[in-house]
Amino acid sequence: MRSSPVALAGSLAVLLAGLPLAAGAQQALPAPAPQGGAAPLNAPQAVPMRDAPSSFAPLARQLLPAVVNISTTQSVQARANRPDAPDMPQAPPGSPFEEFFRDFFNRNRPGGPQGGPEQPQRPRRAQSLGSGFIVDASGIVVTNNHVIDGADEINVILQDNTSIRAELLGTDPRTDIAVLRIKTDKPLHAVQFGDSDGISVGDWVLAIGNPFGLGGTVTAGIVSARGRDIRQGLYDDFIQTDAAINRGNSGGPLFNLDGKVVGINTAIYSPTGGSIGIGFSIPSNLARNIVAQLQDGGKVRRGWLGVNIQQVTDEIAESLGLGGGGRGALVARAQEDGPAAKAGLRNGDVVLKFNGQEVREMRNLPRIVADTPVGRAVPVVVWRDGKEQTLQVTVGELPAEAQQAAATPPKADKPTELSGLGLQVAPISPETRDRFSLRPDQKGVVITDVAADSPAAERELRPGDVIVEVQQERVGTPQEVQQRLEQLRRQNRPTALLLIETAQGQRFVPLRLRGERGSPG
């Protein structure tokens, strides 16, 4: 289980539907009609709730045989000196007990005055527990990668306590999914993946798993939220639930009321290490394709576009004339010879749709691209030059180690002040290349100074950053930067969109334009 605040749960969560209201719970009452009997204008209409089942026992009986416990064993290096030695108790400094404990541990440790010769360290065996579920009666089991990561031996324990050695078919650390195979003469019960896109906030769900090694534990809750990004990876799209998920639940399934798996329980938010009603599950629609690829070939092939992207803020949208506020994914850099660059995507494009799917925000795009079959040509709708354009992109395969463009930090010489922005800039010359360790082929205008409390400082621009573009037009001298900014001011544009290159890559930065020397603007 991952540590607080987000911990890997190692358990199976199943959401249960239709629980009756607890005693004392307040029910929503219809708004009182105004005097005269007229219905209030635009009054929201209450949606009738379907009856809750009197018991979840029939559903639990049906699902329990398909949920398994995962037990792993691995060798870990023993602690120096005595592998089984406890830490020395802590006594108040200067107290008699402090000296007593020190003398006692020194006498009895190996290599101490009476402890005999130093013994070689021997590895010890460590065990951990998790959960999983059978998706194919031939013996295919799904769990979390972190449940079995580093294990020397993996055992799957069925509901009747039969323990079976498992074979690891494949893992996908990016989504924290692993697939195992077991062989047995016993008949196995399997469950199916459901449609995670079909669940809504407020739907009941069930969790079954192995919390704290107890095994066969059923908990119920509702879908608390969808599309959660908990900063665990590029493809975060978690279902949040309040069904109790604890240590040992990782890898277990989250069920809907139809008995279909809609999620794989993976992490919890827990300052204490136990359930506080905030658990996270990998959606089944993300997991299904991953599981199929791991089962068939032991590895996952993901679609790849070859772009560095950033969020479209309201200010960036305003700078680009993109109505509707911040939406889409802004291309900060199309990698050379990548699928996007070959298709004509370029820096400053905003990807609005990919293969017919709307890109509501930046983090949607990597998941949509990753799920697209490698080699497929798909339409991509971008915002460019104030209008939508459609390009055809042939999706590549994500390299095993994604190459990140490395730009070297820049700085400057012969500074020119950019009025109202708090910036001083200089041309790139042999002196500035030397001073700021710029690449030989570096293009643009280097920032030499950033005034405190300026628009540039607010956007975290620093000396050494390079201005590559202003409002999506290349610049090569401080004069070109000034001319472009003055043109934007004459057009009454409130912001200027700068393409900035740093050691971490390229990003677009919107800067509020101020008038000359404090005049309004």
RAGIRA-V282691 format. One record per residue. N is the residue number from 1. SS is DSSP state (2 for helix, 1 for strand, 0 for the rest). OMEGA is omega as a letter, one per 30 degrees, with the letter a starting at -180 (999 if undefined). Layout:
BEGIN
N & SS & OMEGA
N & SS & OMEGA
END
This chain:
BEGIN
1 & 0 & a
2 & 0 & a
3 & 0 & l
4 & 0 & g
5 & 0 & l
6 & 1 & a
7 & 1 & l
8 & 1 & a
9 & 0 & a
10 & 1 & a
11 & 0 & a
12 & 0 & a
13 & 0 & l
14 & 0 & a
15 & 1 & a
16 & 1 & a
17 & 0 & l
18 & 0 & l
19 & 0 & l
20 & 0 & l
21 & 0 & l
22 & 0 & l
23 & 0 & l
24 & 0 & l
25 & 0 & a
26 & 0 & l
27 & 0 & l
28 & 0 & l
29 & 0 & l
30 & 0 & l
31 & 0 & a
32 & 0 & l
33 & 0 & l
34 & 0 & a
35 & 0 & a
36 & 0 & l
37 & 0 & a
38 & 0 & l
39 & 0 & l
40 & 0 & l
41 & 0 & l
42 & 0 & l
43 & 0 & l
44 & 0 & l
45 & 0 & l
46 & 0 & l
47 & 0 & a
48 & 0 & l
49 & 0 & l
50 & 0 & a
51 & 0 & l
52 & 0 & l
53 & 0 & a
54 & 0 & l
55 & 0 & l
56 & 0 & a
57 & 2 & a
58 & 2 & l
59 & 2 & l
60 & 2 & l
61 & 2 & a
62 & 2 & a
63 & 2 & a
64 & 2 & a
65 & 0 & a
66 & 0 & a
67 & 1 & a
68 & 1 & l
69 & 1 & l
70 & 1 & l
71 & 1 & a
72 & 1 & l
73 & 1 & l
74 & 1 & l
75 & 1 & l
76 & 1 & a
77 & 0 & a
78 & 0 & l
79 & 0 & a
80 & 0 & a
81 & 0 & a
82 & 0 & a
83 & 0 & a
84 & 0 & a
85 & 0 & l
86 & 0 & l
87 & 0 & a
88 & 0 & l
89 & 0 & l
90 & 0 & l
91 & 0 & l
92 & 0 & a
93 & 0 & l
94 & 0 & a
95 & 0 & l
96 & 2 & a
97 & 2 & a
98 & 2 & l
99 & 2 & l
100 & 2 & a
101 & 2 & a
102 & 2 & l
103 & 2 & a
104 & 2 & a
105 & 2 & l
106 & 2 & a
107 & 2 & a
108 & 2 & l
109 & 0 & l
110 & 0 & a
111 & 0 & l
112 & 0 & a
113 & 0 & a
114 & 0 & a
115 & 0 & l
116 & 0 & a
117 & 0 & l
118 & 0 & l
119 & 0 & l
120 & 0 & l
121 & 0 & l
122 & 0 & l
123 & 0 & l
124 & 1 & a
125 & 1 & l
126 & 1 & a
127 & 1 & l
128 & 1 & a
129 & 1 & l
130 & 1 & a
131 & 1 & l
132 & 1 & l
133 & 1 & a
134 & 1 & a
135 & 1 & l
136 & 1 & a
137 & 0 & l
138 & 0 & l
139 & 0 & l
140 & 1 & a
141 & 1 & l
142 & 1 & l
143 & 1 & l
144 & 0 & l
145 & 2 & a
146 & 2 & l
147 & 2 & a
148 & 2 & a
149 & 0 & l
150 & 0 & a
151 & 0 & l
152 & 0 & a
153 & 1 & l
154 & 1 & l
155 & 1 & l
156 & 1 & a
157 & 1 & a
158 & 0 & a
159 & 0 & a
160 & 0 & l
161 & 0 & l
162 & 0 & a
163 & 1 & a
164 & 1 & l
165 & 1 & a
166 & 0 & l
167 & 1 & l
168 & 1 & a
169 & 1 & a
170 & 1 & l
171 & 1 & l
172 & 1 & a
173 & 0 & a
174 & 0 & l
175 & 0 & l
176 & 0 & l
177 & 1 & l
178 & 1 & l
179 & 1 & a
180 & 1 & l
181 & 1 & l
182 & 0 & l
183 & 0 & a
184 & 0 & l
185 & 0 & l
186 & 0 & l
187 & 0 & a
188 & 0 & l
189 & 0 & a
190 & 0 & l
191 & 0 & a
192 & 0 & l
193 & 1 & l
194 & 0 & a
195 & 0 & a
196 & 2 & l
197 & 2 & a
198 & 2 & l
199 & 0 & a
200 & 0 & l
201 & 0 & a
202 & 0 & l
203 & 0 & l
204 & 1 & l
205 & 1 & l
206 & 1 & l
207 & 1 & l
208 & 1 & a
209 & 1 & a
210 & 0 & a
211 & 2 & l
212 & 2 & l
213 & 2 & a
214 & 0 & l
215 & 0 & l
216 & 0 & a
217 & 1 & a
218 & 1 & l
219 & 1 & a
220 & 1 & l
221 & 1 & l
222 & 1 & l
223 & 1 & a
224 & 1 & a
225 & 1 & l
226 & 1 & l
227 & 1 & a
228 & 1 & l
229 & 0 & a
230 & 0 & l
231 & 0 & l
232 & 0 & l
233 & 0 & a
234 & 0 & a
235 & 0 & l
236 & 0 & l
237 & 0 & a
238 & 1 & l
239 & 1 & l
240 & 1 & a
241 & 1 & l
242 & 0 & l
243 & 0 & a
244 & 0 & l
245 & 0 & a
246 & 0 & l
247 & 0 & a
248 & 0 & l
249 & 1 & a
250 & 0 & l
251 & 0 & l
252 & 0 & a
253 & 1 & l
254 & 1 & a
255 & 1 & l
256 & 0 & a
257 & 0 & l
258 & 0 & l
259 & 0 & l
260 & 0 & l
261 & 1 & l
262 & 1 & l
263 & 1 & l
264 & 1 & a
265 & 1 & a
266 & 1 & a
267 & 1 & l
268 & 1 & l
269 & 1 & a
270 & 0 & l
271 & 0 & a
272 & 0 & a
273 & 0 & l
274 & 0 & a
275 & 0 & l
276 & 0 & l
277 & 0 & l
278 & 0 & l
279 & 1 & a
280 & 1 & a
281 & 1 & l
282 & 1 & a
283 & 1 & a
284 & 2 & a
285 & 2 & l
286 & 2 & a
287 & 2 & a
288 & 2 & a
289 & 2 & l
290 & 2 & a
291 & 2 & a
292 & 2 & a
293 & 2 & l
294 & 2 & l
295 & 2 & a
296 & 2 & a
297 & 2 & l
298 & 0 & l
299 & 0 & a
300 & 0 & l
301 & 0 & a
302 & 0 & l
303 & 1 & a
304 & 1 & a
305 & 0 & l
306 & 0 & l
307 & 1 & l
308 & 1 & a
309 & 1 & l
310 & 1 & a
311 & 1 & l
312 & 0 & l
313 & 0 & l
314 & 2 & l
315 & 2 & l
316 & 2 & l
317 & 2 & l
318 & 2 & a
319 & 2 & a
320 & 2 & a
321 & 0 & a
322 & 0 & a
323 & 0 & l
324 & 0 & l
325 & 0 & a
326 & 0 & l
327 & 0 & a
328 & 0 & l
329 & 1 & a
330 & 1 & l
331 & 1 & l
332 & 1 & l
333 & 1 & l
334 & 1 & a
335 & 0 & a
336 & 0 & l
337 & 0 & l
338 & 0 & a
339 & 2 & a
340 & 2 & a
341 & 2 & l
342 & 2 & a
343 & 2 & l
344 & 0 & l
345 & 0 & a
346 & 0 & a
347 & 0 & l
348 & 0 & l
349 & 0 & l
350 & 1 & l
351 & 1 & a
352 & 1 & l
353 & 1 & l
354 & 1 & l
355 & 0 & l
356 & 0 & a
357 & 1 & a
358 & 1 & l
359 & 0 & a
360 & 0 & l
361 & 0 & a
362 & 2 & a
363 & 2 & l
364 & 2 & a
365 & 2 & a
366 & 2 & a
367 & 2 & a
368 & 2 & a
369 & 2 & a
370 & 2 & a
371 & 0 & a
372 & 0 & a
373 & 0 & l
374 & 0 & l
375 & 0 & a
376 & 0 & l
377 & 1 & a
378 & 1 & l
379 & 1 & l
380 & 1 & l
381 & 1 & a
382 & 1 & l
383 & 1 & a
384 & 1 & l
385 & 0 & l
386 & 0 & l
387 & 1 & l
388 & 1 & l
389 & 1 & a
390 & 1 & l
391 & 1 & l
392 & 1 & a
393 & 1 & l
394 & 1 & a
395 & 0 & l
396 & 1 & l
397 & 1 & l
398 & 0 & l
399 & 0 & l
400 & 0 & l
401 & 0 & a
402 & 0 & a
403 & 0 & l
404 & 0 & l
405 & 0 & l
406 & 0 & l
407 & 0 & a
408 & 0 & a
409 & 0 & a
410 & 0 & l
411 & 0 & a
412 & 0 & a
413 & 0 & l
414 & 0 & a
415 & 0 & l
416 & 1 & a
417 & 1 & l
418 & 1 & a
419 & 0 & l
420 & 0 & a
421 & 0 & a
422 & 0 & a
423 & 1 & l
424 & 1 & a
425 & 1 & l
426 & 1 & l
427 & 1 & l
428 & 0 & a
429 & 0 & l
430 & 2 & a
431 & 2 & a
432 & 2 & l
433 & 2 & a
434 & 2 & a
435 & 2 & a
436 & 2 & l
437 & 0 & l
438 & 0 & l
439 & 0 & l
440 & 0 & a
441 & 0 & a
442 & 0 & l
443 & 0 & l
444 & 0 & a
445 & 1 & a
446 & 1 & l
447 & 1 & a
448 & 1 & a
449 & 1 & l
450 & 1 & a
451 & 0 & l
452 & 0 & l
453 & 0 & l
454 & 0 & l
455 & 2 & l
456 & 2 & l
457 & 2 & l
458 & 2 & l
459 & 0 & l
460 & 0 & l
461 & 0 & a
462 & 0 & l
463 & 0 & a
464 & 0 & l
465 & 0 & a
466 & 1 & l
467 & 1 & a
468 & 1 & a
469 & 1 & l
470 & 1 & a
471 & 0 & l
472 & 0 & l
473 & 1 & a
474 & 1 & l
475 & 0 & a
476 & 0 & a
477 & 0 & l
478 & 2 & l
479 & 2 & l
480 & 2 & l
481 & 2 & a
482 & 2 & a
483 & 2 & a
484 & 2 & l
485 & 2 & l
486 & 2 & l
487 & 2 & l
488 & 2 & l
489 & 2 & l
490 & 2 & l
491 & 0 & a
492 & 0 & l
493 & 0 & a
494 & 0 & a
495 & 1 & l
496 & 1 & a
497 & 1 & a
498 & 1 & l
499 & 1 & a
500 & 1 & l
501 & 1 & l
502 & 1 & l
503 & 0 & a
504 & 0 & a
505 & 1 & a
506 & 1 & l
507 & 1 & l
508 & 1 & a
509 & 1 & l
510 & 1 & l
511 & 1 & l
512 & 1 & a
513 & 0 & l
514 & 0 & l
515 & 0 & a
516 & 2 & l
517 & 2 & l
518 & 2 & l
519 & 0 & a
520 & 0 & l
521 & 0 & 999
END
